[in-house]
């Protein structure tokens, strides 16, 4: 009986470590419960610099610059698309 308990603890511990390192692999039903949600998102700050280009960073800009706080899902591209080339 003790062997089964130890085996279950090892399996549960291994799963916890795996999903801590790879939260994107959480099953949808688990992610839907909000478990690990903080591991799958990050907060970013978006603002325009003096030349009018958008800046997106993990730290807010200097004081006096208007910015927008966004929550981004891990592994999501937050960079703007490059301008279209004219032919």
N, C-alpha and C positions, 0 to 999 in steps of 0.2 A: 504494500500500500504506500509506504513512504517513497518507494521508487517512482510511482506514478505522480505523486505530488511534486517531487523534484523535477521530473521530466516536464510536467506542465509549467512549472515556474521557469525552467530554462527556455521553453518554447515561447512563453509570454514575454520574458525579458528580451529574447532575441528579436521578437516582432516589435517591441517597443523601441529598441535601439535602431532597427532598420527604418521604421517609419519616422523616427526623429531625424535621421540622416536623409531620408528620401520622402518628404511629406507629399510630394506630387503623386506618389503611388498609393496614397490612401484610397480605399474603396469609396465609391460615391456615397454609399449609404452611411459610411462613417463621417465623411466630409460634410454631408448634409446635416449631421447632428451638431456641427460646429467644432468637433474635436480636431485639434491641430490647425484650426483656421488661422491663428496668429503665426504659424510656421509657414503658411502658404502665401501670406501677403506682406508687403512692405510699404512704408509711407514715403512718398517722394514729394518734392516741392518743385513747382513749375512757375517760371516767370520769364519775362523778356528782358534781355540785357540792353545796354545802351545803343547797340547797333540794330535792335529789333529782332534778334534771333532768340528763339525759345531755348531756355536752359532747364534741364531736369536733373536734379541732384537729390541725394539723401539728406543733405543739410539745408536749412533755410538760407535765403540770400541775406546780404548785409541789411542792416536796419534802414528803413525808409524805402525799400523796394517792395512794391505790391507783388504778392505771390499767391498761388493756389495750392492747397494741400490735396493730394490724391493718394488713394490706396490702390496699389498695383498688385495683381496676382503674380506670384513667382513664375518665372520663365515667360513673361509677357514682354514683347518688344515695346518699349516706351519711347523709342526714338522716332522722330517724324520721318515721313517718307522723303526721299531726295526730290529736288525739283525735276519736273519733266524736261527732257531735252527736246528742243525744237529742231525739226529737220528742215 
